[in-house]
């Protein structure tokens, strides 16, 4: 039982490593790396090396877990996923428009509770695996129901699966796909916790303006102080991210809770 989650940890580390290397090697759109953690947290010229450094760490940990039972790799994996959880929480607070970058460019959707929950679960798996008596390759050839349960849980906590399905269906990045109807996006906004937390501040329930920028649709309202209250709804996923900002009547940005989601 203790070793049952080792294969999942190894696979997640290897997938993350391969995706990051591919994302950096493929180039992508200008400034794309600036929207992926941990590249978000470093200056522009260090964004590629930061992702590659993270990928190298994942490779070392995966090989160590696969071939050995050394505590260094077990505790290193705990530290890696615990630090990842902290980084995702910081990204959600400081850069709500940025993706986690966990699996490279595929993880470009804004950091949500599912991504954070996944790193928490992986941290827990790594803790349990510290006392595993066998290396990862032996655990892989003797799978158990615990491994299957862990796989189902990680799949449920991985928004990248939905993104990959969308890409297979539409074969275009989010910003180039037709978005849901404005009424659908507005309904998603009104079902969100962000809307419920700030609905009482609004003078009217209907937006006076709406527009789309890349993967976001914005709705502008007035509050009781005649300031603009702007909600942003991400256009991908069944439970899209929702962000809110307040702009003063004189045009000066006065953000109560979040930084802007789009330049």
N, C-alpha and C positions, 0 to 999 in steps of 0.2 A: 504493500500500500504506500509506504513512504516514497518509493521510487517511481510510482505510477505517473507522476506529473513531469518527470525528467524529459521524456520525449517531446512533450508540448513546449516546455521551456526552450529546448534545443531548436525545435522547428521555428518558433516565434523569433528567436534570436537570429537564425539564419535567414529567414524571410525578411526581417527588418534590415539586416546587413545588405542583402542582395538588392532590395528596393532602393536603399539610399545610394548605393554605388551606381545603380542604373540611372537614378534621377540626376546625380551630379554629372555622370558621363554623357547623358543625352542632351544636356544644355537646357532645353526647354525655353519658355518665354523669358524675355529680359525681366529680372527682378523676381522670378518665380521662387527662388530660394529664400527671399526675404519674407515669405509667407509661411515658412515651414520651421517648426521647432526641431532641433535647438538653434538652427541658423538665425532665427528671429532675434536671438539674444546677443549676437555678436556683430561687429562691423561688417560691411559689405564684402570686403576682400577675404574675410575669414569664414564666410558662410559655407562655401564648398568644403574647405578643410574641416570645418566643424562637423558636418555631416559624415565626411569620410572617417574622421576620428571616432565618431560614435559607432560607425559601421565596423571599424577595426576592433573596438572593444567588444562589440557583439560577437564577432567571429572568434576572438580569443576565449570568451566565456563559453560559447557553444562547443568549441573543440574540447575545452577542459571538462565540461559536463559530460560530453559524449565518451571520452576515452579514460577519464580518471575519476577517482573519488576524493581528490584533494580538497580539503575545506576551503582553500583559497578561492577556488572557482565557485563553490557553493555560496560562500558569503559575498563574493564579488557580484554574483547574480542578484542576491537580495539587495545589495547597495545600488546596483544599476536600476532595478525596477522601482525601488523606493525613491531614488533621485528623479526618475522619470515621472513619477506621480507628482512630486513637488514642482517640476518644470511645467507640467501640464496645468497645474493649479495656477501658477504664475502667468502662463500664457492666457488662460481664461480670464484672469483679472486684468492684465496689462495690455494684451493684444487679442481682444475677442474675435478679430477677423482672421487670425492666423490658424493654420492647421497644426496638428501635432507632429507631422512629419515622421510618425512611427514607421510607416511603410513607404517613405519617400513621397512622391508627388500624388500618389493615390490617397494619402492622408491629408489632403488639402482642405477638407471641410473644417469649419471652426470647431475648436475643442469643446466637446460636450461631456455630459456625465457618463456616457457609455465608454468613451476613451479613457476617462479617469478611472472608472470602475474596472476596466480591463487591466490597467497597470496595478491597481490594488490587488486584484485577483492573482496576477502573475507574481506579485511580491509575496502573497500568502503561499502560493505554490512553491516558490523558491525557499521559503522558510521551512516548509514541510520536508522538502527534498534534502535539507542539510544532513539529516540522519539516515538517508538512503544508503544501504550497505553495498550497492552495486553501481557501476558506471551507467551512463545513459544508454549505451548500445545494448546492454543486457536487459534493461527495462523495456527497450523497444521491441525486442523479440519475444517478450512475455507480456503483451498488453492485457489490461484489465478493464472492468466496468468503470473504475475510477477515472481512467484515461478518457474513456468515451464521454463520461459526464463532464470532465474538464473541457473537452473539445466542444461540446454543445454550448457550454457556458461562454467560452471565449468567442465562439461564432456569434452568439447573441449580443455580445458586447463590442462587436467589430463593425463600425459603420462603413468601413472600406468595402465590405461585401456588397452592400447596396450600391456603392459608387461603381464598383466593377460591373455589376449587373446593368446599371444605367448606361455605362460606357459600351457594353456589348449591345444594348438595345439601340442606342442613339449614335454611338461612335463619334462623339463630339464632346469637347470639354464643356463643363457646366455653363460657362459664360456664353457659349455659342448655341446652346440648346434652347428650344422654345420653352419658356417657363410656364408654370400653371397659371390659370386665369387669375386676374387681380382679385376677384371675389373669393377664390379658393385660398389665396395667400392671406387675404384679410381674415378669413375664418380661422386659419392656422394661427395668426397673430392673436386673435381673441381667445383662443383656447390655451394660450401659453401662460406660464406663471409670471413672466415679465409684464404682460398686459394686466393681469389681475392685481399685481402689486402697484401699478401706477394708474389704473383706470379712474380712480377717484380724483386725480389731479387734473383731468381733462375737462374742458368746458363743454365739448360735444363728443359724441361717440363716433361720428363719421369723420374721416380725414378730409382736409381741404385740398390736399395734393398727394400725388403718388407718382413714383418714377422707379425705373430699374437701372442699376449699375452693376455690370458683370453678373455675379451670382447672387445679388441681393436685390430685394424690392423694398423701397422706403415708403413709409406712410407718415405724413406730417399732420399734426394736430395742434390746437391751441390749448394752453392751460388757463387757469383762472387769473394768472398774472400777465396774460397776453404774450407769454413766451411760446416759442415753437418747441413742441415735443415730437421728436422724430424716432420712429421705431423702424428697425431694419430686420427683415425676415430672410433667412437663407433659402434659396430656391431648390435645394436638393435634399432628399431624405424625407422619411415619413414624419419625423419629429424634428423639424428644422430649428436651428439656432435662432434666437430672437435677441436683439440688442436694442438699447434705448439711450438717447442723449437729449439733453435740454439745451436749446440755443436761446440766449437772451434776446429780448426785443430789440436791442440796439445792435444786434449782429455779432456780439462777442460770444464765443463759445463758452458755455458754462455747463460742464458735464457733471451730472450728479453721481453717475455710477460707472460709466464705461467710457473708454476712449473711442474716437470715430472708427467705423468699420470700413470706410472706403475713402481713398484719397480724392 
